[in-house]
Amino acid sequence: MGSKYTNRYSDEYKRDAIELVRSSGRTVTEVARELGISSESLRGWVRPAPPRTPDQSPPPGRPGRLPPTGTRS
């Protein structure tokens, strides 16, 4: 028997949330808070997502990936 949370969000919802993180320039935590979902769930979706095609690159001056978590500067 699988977890009761396995299919909590549709694939379309996950794709839209991933795209929002990538296109908005905001952090995973900010987007997750706006959507009312766990930042760890959203982070888990963003990490394994396939890379963008060249025409989907982030705006200039924005990093193309999320900063590592748990690091101190």
PyMOL Python script that loads the backbone (N, CA, C, O; Angstrom):
from pymol import cmd

cmd.read_pdbstr("""\
ATOM      1  N   MET A   1       0.846  -1.179   0.000  1.00  0.00           N
ATOM      2  CA  MET A   1       0.000   0.000   0.000  1.00  0.00           C
ATOM      3  C   MET A   1       0.886   1.236   0.000  1.00  0.00           C
ATOM      4  O   MET A   1       1.818   1.326   0.800  1.00  0.00           O
ATOM      5  N   GLY A   2       0.611   2.196  -0.890  1.00  0.00           N
ATOM      6  CA  GLY A   2       1.413   3.404  -1.001  1.00  0.00           C
ATOM      7  C   GLY A   2       0.998   4.461   0.005  1.00  0.00           C
ATOM      8  O   GLY A   2       0.011   4.314   0.725  1.00  0.00           O
ATOM      9  N   SER A   3       1.761   5.504   0.034  1.00  0.00           N
ATOM     10  CA  SER A   3       1.479   6.625   0.917  1.00  0.00           C
ATOM     11  C   SER A   3       0.183   7.313   0.486  1.00  0.00           C
ATOM     12  O   SER A   3      -0.136   7.354  -0.702  1.00  0.00           O
ATOM     13  N   LYS A   4      -0.554   7.847   1.443  1.00  0.00           N
ATOM     14  CA  LYS A   4      -1.788   8.543   1.096  1.00  0.00           C
ATOM     15  C   LYS A   4      -1.500   9.878   0.405  1.00  0.00           C
ATOM     16  O   LYS A   4      -2.421  10.504  -0.122  1.00  0.00           O
ATOM     17  N   TYR A   5      -0.247  10.322   0.397  1.00  0.00           N
ATOM     18  CA  TYR A   5       0.125  11.590  -0.221  1.00  0.00           C
ATOM     19  C   TYR A   5       0.721  11.424  -1.619  1.00  0.00           C
ATOM     20  O   TYR A   5       1.088  12.416  -2.249  1.00  0.00           O
ATOM     21  N   THR A   6       0.824  10.199  -2.109  1.00  0.00           N
ATOM     22  CA  THR A   6       1.477   9.937  -3.382  1.00  0.00           C
ATOM     23  C   THR A   6       0.899  10.753  -4.531  1.00  0.00           C
ATOM     24  O   THR A   6       1.664  11.313  -5.316  1.00  0.00           O
ATOM     25  N   ASN A   7      -0.406  10.841  -4.658  1.00  0.00           N
ATOM     26  CA  ASN A   7      -1.032  11.554  -5.764  1.00  0.00           C
ATOM     27  C   ASN A   7      -1.805  12.779  -5.291  1.00  0.00           C
ATOM     28  O   ASN A   7      -2.882  13.076  -5.809  1.00  0.00           O
ATOM     29  N   ARG A   8      -1.274  13.468  -4.338  1.00  0.00           N
ATOM     30  CA  ARG A   8      -1.968  14.620  -3.770  1.00  0.00           C
ATOM     31  C   ARG A   8      -2.086  15.762  -4.768  1.00  0.00           C
ATOM     32  O   ARG A   8      -3.099  16.461  -4.778  1.00  0.00           O
ATOM     33  N   TYR A   9      -1.074  15.968  -5.609  1.00  0.00           N
ATOM     34  CA  TYR A   9      -1.068  17.031  -6.599  1.00  0.00           C
ATOM     35  C   TYR A   9      -0.920  16.421  -7.994  1.00  0.00           C
ATOM     36  O   TYR A   9      -0.157  15.475  -8.189  1.00  0.00           O
ATOM     37  N   SER A  10      -1.650  16.966  -8.951  1.00  0.00           N
ATOM     38  CA  SER A  10      -1.586  16.444 -10.315  1.00  0.00           C
ATOM     39  C   SER A  10      -0.242  16.808 -10.954  1.00  0.00           C
ATOM     40  O   SER A  10       0.438  17.736 -10.515  1.00  0.00           O
ATOM     41  N   ASP A  11       0.122  16.064 -11.990  1.00  0.00           N
ATOM     42  CA  ASP A  11       1.357  16.368 -12.717  1.00  0.00           C
ATOM     43  C   ASP A  11       1.306  17.766 -13.316  1.00  0.00           C
ATOM     44  O   ASP A  11       2.321  18.463 -13.347  1.00  0.00           O
ATOM     45  N   GLU A  12       0.141  18.182 -13.789  1.00  0.00           N
ATOM     46  CA  GLU A  12      -0.009  19.517 -14.366  1.00  0.00           C
ATOM     47  C   GLU A  12       0.248  20.594 -13.307  1.00  0.00           C
ATOM     48  O   GLU A  12       0.918  21.589 -13.582  1.00  0.00           O
ATOM     49  N   TYR A  13      -0.283  20.394 -12.099  1.00  0.00           N
ATOM     50  CA  TYR A  13      -0.076  21.350 -11.011  1.00  0.00           C
ATOM     51  C   TYR A  13       1.416  21.452 -10.681  1.00  0.00           C
ATOM     52  O   TYR A  13       1.942  22.546 -10.479  1.00  0.00           O
ATOM     53  N   LYS A  14       2.089  20.298 -10.628  1.00  0.00           N
ATOM     54  CA  LYS A  14       3.521  20.285 -10.329  1.00  0.00           C
ATOM     55  C   LYS A  14       4.305  21.016 -11.414  1.00  0.00           C
ATOM     56  O   LYS A  14       5.196  21.808 -11.106  1.00  0.00           O
ATOM     57  N   ARG A  15       3.980  20.757 -12.687  1.00  0.00           N
ATOM     58  CA  ARG A  15       4.672  21.442 -13.792  1.00  0.00           C
ATOM     59  C   ARG A  15       4.482  22.951 -13.708  1.00  0.00           C
ATOM     60  O   ARG A  15       5.427  23.713 -13.909  1.00  0.00           O
ATOM     61  N   ASP A  16       3.256  23.380 -13.412  1.00  0.00           N
ATOM     62  CA  ASP A  16       2.979  24.811 -13.295  1.00  0.00           C
ATOM     63  C   ASP A  16       3.753  25.433 -12.128  1.00  0.00           C
ATOM     64  O   ASP A  16       4.274  26.542 -12.248  1.00  0.00           O
ATOM     65  N   ALA A  17       3.824  24.723 -11.009  1.00  0.00           N
ATOM     66  CA  ALA A  17       4.558  25.229  -9.843  1.00  0.00           C
ATOM     67  C   ALA A  17       6.055  25.329 -10.148  1.00  0.00           C
ATOM     68  O   ALA A  17       6.703  26.307  -9.772  1.00  0.00           O
ATOM     69  N   ILE A  18       6.601  24.323 -10.824  1.00  0.00           N
ATOM     70  CA  ILE A  18       8.021  24.338 -11.206  1.00  0.00           C
ATOM     71  C   ILE A  18       8.299  25.524 -12.118  1.00  0.00           C
ATOM     72  O   ILE A  18       9.286  26.235 -11.929  1.00  0.00           O
ATOM     73  N   GLU A  19       7.443  25.740 -13.099  1.00  0.00           N
ATOM     74  CA  GLU A  19       7.631  26.847 -14.032  1.00  0.00           C
ATOM     75  C   GLU A  19       7.536  28.193 -13.317  1.00  0.00           C
ATOM     76  O   GLU A  19       8.254  29.132 -13.663  1.00  0.00           O
ATOM     77  N   LEU A  20       6.667  28.288 -12.337  1.00  0.00           N
ATOM     78  CA  LEU A  20       6.546  29.524 -11.566  1.00  0.00           C
ATOM     79  C   LEU A  20       7.848  29.828 -10.830  1.00  0.00           C
ATOM     80  O   LEU A  20       8.286  30.977 -10.800  1.00  0.00           O
ATOM     81  N   VAL A  21       8.463  28.819 -10.242  1.00  0.00           N
ATOM     82  CA  VAL A  21       9.754  29.016  -9.567  1.00  0.00           C
ATOM     83  C   VAL A  21      10.792  29.482 -10.578  1.00  0.00           C
ATOM     84  O   VAL A  21      11.517  30.445 -10.328  1.00  0.00           O
ATOM     85  N   ARG A  22      10.867  28.803 -11.718  1.00  0.00           N
ATOM     86  CA  ARG A  22      11.905  29.105 -12.707  1.00  0.00           C
ATOM     87  C   ARG A  22      11.714  30.454 -13.387  1.00  0.00           C
ATOM     88  O   ARG A  22      12.694  31.134 -13.693  1.00  0.00           O
ATOM     89  N   SER A  23      10.487  30.842 -13.623  1.00  0.00           N
ATOM     90  CA  SER A  23      10.255  32.062 -14.390  1.00  0.00           C
ATOM     91  C   SER A  23      10.117  33.318 -13.529  1.00  0.00           C
ATOM     92  O   SER A  23      10.266  34.431 -14.034  1.00  0.00           O
ATOM     93  N   SER A  24       9.836  33.154 -12.249  1.00  0.00           N
ATOM     94  CA  SER A  24       9.550  34.321 -11.404  1.00  0.00           C
ATOM     95  C   SER A  24      10.791  34.944 -10.777  1.00  0.00           C
ATOM     96  O   SER A  24      10.776  36.115 -10.400  1.00  0.00           O
ATOM     97  N   GLY A  25      11.866  34.165 -10.665  1.00  0.00           N
ATOM     98  CA  GLY A  25      13.053  34.681  -9.985  1.00  0.00           C
ATOM     99  C   GLY A  25      12.917  34.675  -8.471  1.00  0.00           C
ATOM    100  O   GLY A  25      13.797  35.164  -7.763  1.00  0.00           O
ATOM    101  N   ARG A  26      11.814  34.121  -7.972  1.00  0.00           N
ATOM    102  CA  ARG A  26      11.611  34.040  -6.529  1.00  0.00           C
ATOM    103  C   ARG A  26      12.124  32.702  -6.023  1.00  0.00           C
ATOM    104  O   ARG A  26      12.353  31.774  -6.799  1.00  0.00           O
ATOM    105  N   THR A  27      12.298  32.617  -4.724  1.00  0.00           N
ATOM    106  CA  THR A  27      12.797  31.380  -4.130  1.00  0.00           C
ATOM    107  C   THR A  27      11.690  30.333  -4.075  1.00  0.00           C
ATOM    108  O   THR A  27      10.505  30.648  -4.180  1.00  0.00           O
ATOM    109  N   VAL A  28      12.104  29.089  -3.911  1.00  0.00           N
ATOM    110  CA  VAL A  28      11.157  27.994  -3.749  1.00  0.00           C
ATOM    111  C   VAL A  28      10.253  28.265  -2.556  1.00  0.00           C
ATOM    112  O   VAL A  28       9.045  28.040  -2.628  1.00  0.00           O
ATOM    113  N   THR A  29      10.823  28.743  -1.471  1.00  0.00           N
ATOM    114  CA  THR A  29      10.050  29.012  -0.259  1.00  0.00           C
ATOM    115  C   THR A  29       8.979  30.069  -0.508  1.00  0.00           C
ATOM    116  O   THR A  29       7.848  29.915  -0.049  1.00  0.00           O
ATOM    117  N   GLU A  30       9.315  31.135  -1.223  1.00  0.00           N
ATOM    118  CA  GLU A  30       8.342  32.189  -1.508  1.00  0.00           C
ATOM    119  C   GLU A  30       7.187  31.661  -2.365  1.00  0.00           C
ATOM    120  O   GLU A  30       6.021  31.948  -2.093  1.00  0.00           O
ATOM    121  N   VAL A  31       7.520  30.899  -3.386  1.00  0.00           N
ATOM    122  CA  VAL A  31       6.485  30.354  -4.270  1.00  0.00           C
ATOM    123  C   VAL A  31       5.614  29.351  -3.515  1.00  0.00           C
ATOM    124  O   VAL A  31       4.389  29.368  -3.642  1.00  0.00           O
ATOM    125  N   ALA A  32       6.244  28.481  -2.735  1.00  0.00           N
ATOM    126  CA  ALA A  32       5.491  27.490  -1.964  1.00  0.00           C
ATOM    127  C   ALA A  32       4.526  28.177  -1.000  1.00  0.00           C
ATOM    128  O   ALA A  32       3.378  27.754  -0.857  1.00  0.00           O
ATOM    129  N   ARG A  33       4.983  29.215  -0.353  1.00  0.00           N
ATOM    130  CA  ARG A  33       4.124  29.947   0.582  1.00  0.00           C
ATOM    131  C   ARG A  33       2.926  30.541  -0.155  1.00  0.00           C
ATOM    132  O   ARG A  33       1.796  30.482   0.329  1.00  0.00           O
ATOM    133  N   GLU A  34       3.185  31.113  -1.329  1.00  0.00           N
ATOM    134  CA  GLU A  34       2.102  31.695  -2.128  1.00  0.00           C
ATOM    135  C   GLU A  34       1.072  30.635  -2.542  1.00  0.00           C
ATOM    136  O   GLU A  34      -0.132  30.893  -2.539  1.00  0.00           O
ATOM    137  N   LEU A  35       1.560  29.444  -2.895  1.00  0.00           N
ATOM    138  CA  LEU A  35       0.672  28.366  -3.346  1.00  0.00           C
ATOM    139  C   LEU A  35       0.037  27.592  -2.191  1.00  0.00           C
ATOM    140  O   LEU A  35      -0.910  26.831  -2.394  1.00  0.00           O
ATOM    141  N   GLY A  36       0.562  27.788  -0.980  1.00  0.00           N
ATOM    142  CA  GLY A  36       0.016  27.081   0.179  1.00  0.00           C
ATOM    143  C   GLY A  36       0.450  25.627   0.251  1.00  0.00           C
ATOM    144  O   GLY A  36      -0.284  24.770   0.743  1.00  0.00           O
ATOM    145  N   ILE A  37       1.668  25.356  -0.253  1.00  0.00           N
ATOM    146  CA  ILE A  37       2.197  23.990  -0.199  1.00  0.00           C
ATOM    147  C   ILE A  37       3.520  23.995   0.550  1.00  0.00           C
ATOM    148  O   ILE A  37       4.094  25.055   0.801  1.00  0.00           O
ATOM    149  N   SER A  38       3.997  22.828   0.900  1.00  0.00           N
ATOM    150  CA  SER A  38       5.261  22.691   1.607  1.00  0.00           C
ATOM    151  C   SER A  38       6.428  23.071   0.691  1.00  0.00           C
ATOM    152  O   SER A  38       6.472  22.670  -0.472  1.00  0.00           O
ATOM    153  N   SER A  39       7.359  23.842   1.224  1.00  0.00           N
ATOM    154  CA  SER A  39       8.531  24.210   0.425  1.00  0.00           C
ATOM    155  C   SER A  39       9.378  22.971   0.111  1.00  0.00           C
ATOM    156  O   SER A  39      10.018  22.910  -0.939  1.00  0.00           O
ATOM    157  N   GLU A  40       9.385  21.997   1.004  1.00  0.00           N
ATOM    158  CA  GLU A  40      10.136  20.768   0.746  1.00  0.00           C
ATOM    159  C   GLU A  40       9.507  19.956  -0.386  1.00  0.00           C
ATOM    160  O   GLU A  40      10.221  19.339  -1.177  1.00  0.00           O
ATOM    161  N   SER A  41       8.187  19.953  -0.466  1.00  0.00           N
ATOM    162  CA  SER A  41       7.526  19.275  -1.591  1.00  0.00           C
ATOM    163  C   SER A  41       7.905  19.948  -2.903  1.00  0.00           C
ATOM    164  O   SER A  41       8.306  19.282  -3.858  1.00  0.00           O
ATOM    165  N   LEU A  42       7.778  21.271  -2.946  1.00  0.00           N
ATOM    166  CA  LEU A  42       8.096  22.006  -4.165  1.00  0.00           C
ATOM    167  C   LEU A  42       9.566  21.843  -4.534  1.00  0.00           C
ATOM    168  O   LEU A  42       9.889  21.671  -5.710  1.00  0.00           O
ATOM    169  N   ARG A  43      10.447  21.895  -3.563  1.00  0.00           N
ATOM    170  CA  ARG A  43      11.876  21.712  -3.819  1.00  0.00           C
ATOM    171  C   ARG A  43      12.133  20.321  -4.413  1.00  0.00           C
ATOM    172  O   ARG A  43      12.962  20.170  -5.311  1.00  0.00           O
ATOM    173  N   GLY A  44      11.430  19.323  -3.915  1.00  0.00           N
ATOM    174  CA  GLY A  44      11.564  17.967  -4.436  1.00  0.00           C
ATOM    175  C   GLY A  44      11.095  17.852  -5.879  1.00  0.00           C
ATOM    176  O   GLY A  44      11.618  17.028  -6.629  1.00  0.00           O
ATOM    177  N   TRP A  45      10.116  18.664  -6.283  1.00  0.00           N
ATOM    178  CA  TRP A  45       9.639  18.635  -7.666  1.00  0.00           C
ATOM    179  C   TRP A  45      10.617  19.365  -8.580  1.00  0.00           C
ATOM    180  O   TRP A  45      10.849  18.936  -9.710  1.00  0.00           O
ATOM    181  N   VAL A  46      11.188  20.458  -8.102  1.00  0.00           N
ATOM    182  CA  VAL A  46      12.074  21.288  -8.941  1.00  0.00           C
ATOM    183  C   VAL A  46      13.382  20.569  -9.238  1.00  0.00           C
ATOM    184  O   VAL A  46      13.865  20.626 -10.370  1.00  0.00           O
ATOM    185  N   ARG A  47      13.961  19.904  -8.266  1.00  0.00           N
ATOM    186  CA  ARG A  47      15.263  19.251  -8.461  1.00  0.00           C
ATOM    187  C   ARG A  47      15.283  18.236  -9.596  1.00  0.00           C
ATOM    188  O   ARG A  47      16.159  18.324 -10.457  1.00  0.00           O
ATOM    189  N   PRO A  48      14.353  17.267  -9.641  1.00  0.00           N
ATOM    190  CA  PRO A  48      14.432  16.262 -10.702  1.00  0.00           C
ATOM    191  C   PRO A  48      13.790  16.684 -12.025  1.00  0.00           C
ATOM    192  O   PRO A  48      13.779  15.903 -12.977  1.00  0.00           O
ATOM    193  N   ALA A  49      13.261  17.889 -12.099  1.00  0.00           N
ATOM    194  CA  ALA A  49      12.593  18.324 -13.327  1.00  0.00           C
ATOM    195  C   ALA A  49      13.599  18.401 -14.468  1.00  0.00           C
ATOM    196  O   ALA A  49      14.750  18.783 -14.255  1.00  0.00           O
ATOM    197  N   PRO A  50      13.174  18.040 -15.687  1.00  0.00           N
ATOM    198  CA  PRO A  50      14.093  18.083 -16.820  1.00  0.00           C
ATOM    199  C   PRO A  50      14.588  19.498 -17.077  1.00  0.00           C
ATOM    200  O   PRO A  50      13.889  20.466 -16.779  1.00  0.00           O
ATOM    201  N   PRO A  51      15.789  19.621 -17.629  1.00  0.00           N
ATOM    202  CA  PRO A  51      16.337  20.958 -17.894  1.00  0.00           C
ATOM    203  C   PRO A  51      15.514  21.690 -18.943  1.00  0.00           C
ATOM    204  O   PRO A  51      14.798  21.078 -19.736  1.00  0.00           O
ATOM    205  N   ARG A  52      15.630  23.007 -18.932  1.00  0.00           N
ATOM    206  CA  ARG A  52      14.939  23.846 -19.903  1.00  0.00           C
ATOM    207  C   ARG A  52      15.567  23.704 -21.281  1.00  0.00           C
ATOM    208  O   ARG A  52      16.731  23.328 -21.420  1.00  0.00           O
ATOM    209  N   THR A  53      14.782  24.008 -22.276  1.00  0.00           N
ATOM    210  CA  THR A  53      15.342  24.112 -23.623  1.00  0.00           C
ATOM    211  C   THR A  53      15.908  25.520 -23.756  1.00  0.00           C
ATOM    212  O   THR A  53      15.552  26.387 -22.958  1.00  0.00           O
ATOM    213  N   PRO A  54      16.780  25.786 -24.737  1.00  0.00           N
ATOM    214  CA  PRO A  54      17.396  27.114 -24.851  1.00  0.00           C
ATOM    215  C   PRO A  54      16.392  28.268 -24.904  1.00  0.00           C
ATOM    216  O   PRO A  54      16.676  29.345 -24.380  1.00  0.00           O
ATOM    217  N   ASP A  55      15.241  28.070 -25.516  1.00  0.00           N
ATOM    218  CA  ASP A  55      14.263  29.154 -25.586  1.00  0.00           C
ATOM    219  C   ASP A  55      13.508  29.354 -24.273  1.00  0.00           C
ATOM    220  O   ASP A  55      12.658  30.241 -24.189  1.00  0.00           O
ATOM    221  N   GLN A  56      13.796  28.556 -23.254  1.00  0.00           N
ATOM    222  CA  GLN A  56      13.167  28.693 -21.946  1.00  0.00           C
ATOM    223  C   GLN A  56      14.168  29.166 -20.893  1.00  0.00           C
ATOM    224  O   GLN A  56      13.944  28.954 -19.701  1.00  0.00           O
ATOM    225  N   SER A  57      15.243  29.787 -21.297  1.00  0.00           N
ATOM    226  CA  SER A  57      16.266  30.192 -20.347  1.00  0.00           C
ATOM    227  C   SER A  57      15.751  31.295 -19.429  1.00  0.00           C
ATOM    228  O   SER A  57      14.848  32.040 -19.809  1.00  0.00           O
ATOM    229  N   PRO A  58      16.317  31.409 -18.216  1.00  0.00           N
ATOM    230  CA  PRO A  58      15.878  32.438 -17.271  1.00  0.00           C
ATOM    231  C   PRO A  58      16.292  33.821 -17.762  1.00  0.00           C
ATOM    232  O   PRO A  58      17.166  33.933 -18.622  1.00  0.00           O
ATOM    233  N   PRO A  59      15.682  34.863 -17.236  1.00  0.00           N
ATOM    234  CA  PRO A  59      16.055  36.218 -17.641  1.00  0.00           C
ATOM    235  C   PRO A  59      17.514  36.502 -17.325  1.00  0.00           C
ATOM    236  O   PRO A  59      18.066  35.914 -16.395  1.00  0.00           O
ATOM    237  N   PRO A  60      18.156  37.398 -18.085  1.00  0.00           N
ATOM    238  CA  PRO A  60      19.566  37.733 -17.815  1.00  0.00           C
ATOM    239  C   PRO A  60      19.742  38.215 -16.375  1.00  0.00           C
ATOM    240  O   PRO A  60      18.883  38.907 -15.828  1.00  0.00           O
ATOM    241  N   GLY A  61      20.861  37.838 -15.780  1.00  0.00           N
ATOM    242  CA  GLY A  61      21.162  38.265 -14.429  1.00  0.00           C
ATOM    243  C   GLY A  61      20.548  37.399 -13.350  1.00  0.00           C
ATOM    244  O   GLY A  61      20.764  37.644 -12.164  1.00  0.00           O
ATOM    245  N   ARG A  62      19.786  36.391 -13.740  1.00  0.00           N
ATOM    246  CA  ARG A  62      19.177  35.478 -12.777  1.00  0.00           C
ATOM    247  C   ARG A  62      19.887  34.140 -12.850  1.00  0.00           C
ATOM    248  O   ARG A  62      20.180  33.660 -13.945  1.00  0.00           O
ATOM    249  N   PRO A  63      20.170  33.528 -11.712  1.00  0.00           N
ATOM    250  CA  PRO A  63      20.798  32.204 -11.762  1.00  0.00           C
ATOM    251  C   PRO A  63      19.857  31.183 -12.391  1.00  0.00           C
ATOM    252  O   PRO A  63      18.637  31.298 -12.269  1.00  0.00           O
ATOM    253  N   GLY A  64      20.415  30.200 -13.054  1.00  0.00           N
ATOM    254  CA  GLY A  64      19.620  29.187 -13.720  1.00  0.00           C
ATOM    255  C   GLY A  64      19.207  28.043 -12.825  1.00  0.00           C
ATOM    256  O   GLY A  64      18.483  27.149 -13.262  1.00  0.00           O
ATOM    257  N   ARG A  65      19.657  28.051 -11.565  1.00  0.00           N
ATOM    258  CA  ARG A  65      19.271  26.989 -10.644  1.00  0.00           C
ATOM    259  C   ARG A  65      19.122  27.561  -9.252  1.00  0.00           C
ATOM    260  O   ARG A  65      19.568  28.674  -8.974  1.00  0.00           O
ATOM    261  N   LEU A  66      18.503  26.808  -8.394  1.00  0.00           N
ATOM    262  CA  LEU A  66      18.269  27.253  -7.023  1.00  0.00           C
ATOM    263  C   LEU A  66      19.537  27.102  -6.194  1.00  0.00           C
ATOM    264  O   LEU A  66      20.318  26.180  -6.427  1.00  0.00           O
ATOM    265  N   PRO A  67      19.753  27.994  -5.230  1.00  0.00           N
ATOM    266  CA  PRO A  67      20.921  27.846  -4.368  1.00  0.00           C
ATOM    267  C   PRO A  67      20.768  26.611  -3.479  1.00  0.00           C
ATOM    268  O   PRO A  67      19.647  26.219  -3.156  1.00  0.00           O
ATOM    269  N   PRO A  68      21.879  25.999  -3.084  1.00  0.00           N
ATOM    270  CA  PRO A  68      21.784  24.837  -2.195  1.00  0.00           C
ATOM    271  C   PRO A  68      21.180  25.246  -0.861  1.00  0.00           C
ATOM    272  O   PRO A  68      21.370  26.374  -0.404  1.00  0.00           O
ATOM    273  N   THR A  69      20.460  24.335  -0.246  1.00  0.00           N
ATOM    274  CA  THR A  69      19.858  24.640   1.048  1.00  0.00           C
ATOM    275  C   THR A  69      20.826  24.298   2.162  1.00  0.00           C
ATOM    276  O   THR A  69      21.707  23.454   1.995  1.00  0.00           O
ATOM    277  N   GLY A  70      20.661  24.950   3.289  1.00  0.00           N
ATOM    278  CA  GLY A  70      21.458  24.635   4.460  1.00  0.00           C
ATOM    279  C   GLY A  70      22.884  25.156   4.432  1.00  0.00           C
ATOM    280  O   GLY A  70      23.717  24.713   5.223  1.00  0.00           O
ATOM    281  N   THR A  71      23.182  26.093   3.532  1.00  0.00           N
ATOM    282  CA  THR A  71      24.526  26.641   3.488  1.00  0.00           C
ATOM    283  C   THR A  71      24.523  28.024   4.133  1.00  0.00           C
ATOM    284  O   THR A  71      23.511  28.725   4.133  1.00  0.00           O
ATOM    285  N   ARG A  72      25.629  28.385   4.660  1.00  0.00           N
ATOM    286  CA  ARG A  72      25.779  29.707   5.279  1.00  0.00           C
ATOM    287  C   ARG A  72      26.798  30.503   4.504  1.00  0.00           C
ATOM    288  O   ARG A  72      27.779  29.961   3.995  1.00  0.00           O
ATOM    289  N   SER A  73      26.556  31.803   4.419  1.00  0.00           N
ATOM    290  CA  SER A  73      27.530  32.640   3.716  1.00  0.00           C
ATOM    291  C   SER A  73      28.337  33.468   4.664  1.00  0.00           C
ATOM    292  O   SER A  73      29.203  34.229   4.235  1.00  0.00           O
TER     293      SER A  73
END
""", "prot")
cmd.dss("prot")
cmd.show_as("cartoon", "prot")
cmd.util.cbc("prot")
cmd.orient("prot")
